[in-house]
Amino acid sequence: MRACLTDSVRTDGQPDQPTIERIRELLAASWERASGLAGGSLGRADDVLNRAVDRAVAARFEVPDAEAVQNALEMKESVDSSVASSKAVMAIVAGLVARFGALKRIPALAGRSNAWLAGAMIAGNRARVAVGRGLREVQVLASYLAGRSAREGVELDDRLLRAITVAVYVDPTKKVDLRYRGKRAGAALAGQWTSNALRSGPARASVVNAWVSAIDNLPLAELSSEWERVSRA
């Protein structure tokens, strides 16, 4: 495991630079462990993140089609105060940055890759922009998903809507994992937004198309039934 996490990953011919996917996986996999190492002060950042995601899902609006998804993402890169205040966004960013310090205390992550990604995350305002944009992306996708479920007469409560949205947002190519709730959802989003801090501008059209396609092809009735079984367990 140590070798896997610290080996350099070649992207564009430059050594010692982990791919965006590797950065996302590293942080998501280490979120809860890093929280313990960094101390209880990160609990507030976790709570703020989860509340912000809850508000993003609850503050949905009409997004009827793929074109509307693209327009909504391009129109406003950052989230508005109905979802999270600038203070809340900064609390989430502070939590992410603090975790990088904690990650250095995990032997398997204390190699060259960790040093590189820590520097990338803290650079400029990218982290703040990535979190604000990420919350907006979650809000738009939840809105699009809610519209489809309403048209098809499949009721999705906010918790299920949140879990599906996070699963699609993090990886639209995989089967929806309904365990994306609570801390697990926060870990996945933190990893996603960390990788987003390395890009500039809104999500690429290919990424948006993948999100839309995944939502269009979700077996909503099956997911709703599965959710009922999971919730009762």
Secondary structure, DSSP 8 states (H G I E B T S, - for coil): -HHHHHS---SSS-TT---HHHHHHHHHHHHHHHHHHH-TTHHHHHHHHHHHHHHHHHT-----SHHHHHHHHHH-SS--TTT--HHHHHHHHHHHHHHHHHHTTSGGG-SHHHHHHHHHHHSTTHHHHHHHHHHHHHHHHHHHHHHHHHHHT----HHHHHHHHHHHHH-TTS---TT-STHHHHHHHHHHHHHHTTS-SS--HHHHHHHHHHHHT--HHHHHHHHHHHHH-
